[in-house]
């Protein structure tokens, strides 16, 4: 786990990150927040094949283009296990 913020595009598949900042204009920020991608929320990268990222945000699955994903800064966080504990 790291305390340094990084673009969402740098988070490896299977890892989760807490959104700390969005570097975008007001309209794009509103669009992302409407999809659940708001500062303070946790997002997990499910798939990254070089194109759009497949993300898990709460119970939702979202495909997000790399350009938009690069504007979202996250800090890596551990994933909760099914019992509510945190995996390394």
C-alpha positions as a printed NumPy array, in Angstrom:
array([[  0.   ,   0.   ,   0.   ],
       [  1.252,   3.497,  -0.758],
       [  0.282,   6.941,   0.472],
       [  1.193,   8.573,  -2.836],
       [ -1.604,   9.494,  -5.204],
       [ -1.391,   8.097,  -8.726],
       [ -3.602,   8.209, -11.81 ],
       [ -6.248,   5.488, -11.839],
       [ -4.616,   4.163, -15.032],
       [ -1.555,   3.159, -12.942],
       [ -3.523,   1.006, -10.483],
       [ -2.986,  -2.677, -11.388],
       [ -5.967,  -4.966, -12.073],
       [ -7.264,  -6.563,  -8.889],
       [ -6.207,  -3.608,  -6.737],
       [ -8.398,  -0.931,  -5.192],
       [ -7.857,   2.761,  -4.657],
       [ -9.56 ,   5.578,  -2.788],
       [-10.264,   8.556,  -5.033],
       [ -8.447,  11.601,  -3.665],
       [ -8.806,  14.115,  -6.49 ],
       [-10.21 ,  14.583,  -9.989],
       [ -8.27 ,  16.833, -12.395],
       [-11.04 ,  17.767, -14.811],
       [-13.472,  20.502, -15.713],
       [-16.721,  20.913, -13.82 ],
       [-18.868,  19.04 , -16.388],
       [-16.611,  15.98 , -16.427],
       [-16.363,  16.005, -12.622],
       [-20.163,  16.025, -12.383],
       [-20.387,  13.157, -14.872],
       [-17.839,  11.078, -12.952],
       [-19.486,  11.806,  -9.592],
       [-22.801,  10.709, -11.125],
       [-21.177,   7.335, -11.873],
       [-19.981,   6.994,  -8.277],
       [-16.43 ,   8.142,  -9.007],
       [-16.251,  10.829,  -6.325],
       [-13.424,  11.803,  -3.957],
       [-13.503,   9.545,  -0.901],
       [-15.064,   6.601,  -2.763],
       [-13.201,   3.349,  -3.392],
       [-12.808,   1.939,  -6.889],
       [-11.353,  -1.419,  -7.96 ],
       [ -9.722,  -2.055, -11.334],
       [-11.17 ,  -5.316, -12.646],
       [ -9.6  ,  -5.331, -16.095],
       [ -7.016,  -3.288, -18.003],
       [ -6.224,  -4.522, -21.494],
       [ -4.768,  -1.262, -22.777],
       [ -8.148,   0.205, -23.762],
       [-10.97 ,   1.299, -21.471],
       [-10.655,   0.198, -17.842],
       [-13.327,  -2.05 , -16.357],
       [-13.995,  -0.782, -12.831],
       [-16.027,  -1.852,  -9.813],
       [-17.584,   1.038,  -7.906],
       [-19.777,  -0.262,  -5.112],
       [-22.136,  -2.779,  -6.733],
       [-21.73 ,  -1.207, -10.209],
       [-19.398,  -2.115, -13.064],
       [-18.183,   0.755, -15.256],
       [-16.077,   0.883, -18.424],
       [-14.091,   4.123, -18.387],
       [-11.847,   5.445, -21.16 ],
       [ -8.162,   5.826, -20.367],
       [ -8.216,   9.6  , -20.893],
       [-10.901,  10.079, -18.252],
       [ -9.35 ,   7.494, -15.923],
       [ -5.998,   9.307, -16.075],
       [ -7.641,  12.436, -14.603],
       [ -8.687,  10.53 , -11.453],
       [ -6.03 ,  10.36 ,  -8.718],
       [ -6.213,   7.47 ,  -6.252],
       [ -4.318,   6.091,  -3.275],
       [ -3.967,   2.319,  -3.157],
       [ -5.998,   0.681,  -0.38 ],
       [ -6.408,  -2.952,   0.724],
       [ -9.484,  -4.833,  -0.435],
       [-11.962,  -6.058,   2.193],
       [-12.363,  -9.835,   2.406],
       [-15.831, -11.453,   2.448],
       [-15.685, -11.382,   6.275],
       [-15.023,  -7.643,   6.34 ],
       [-11.314,  -8.028,   7.09 ],
       [ -8.688,  -6.439,   4.862],
       [ -6.44 ,  -8.418,   2.559],
       [ -2.776,  -7.357,   2.165]])
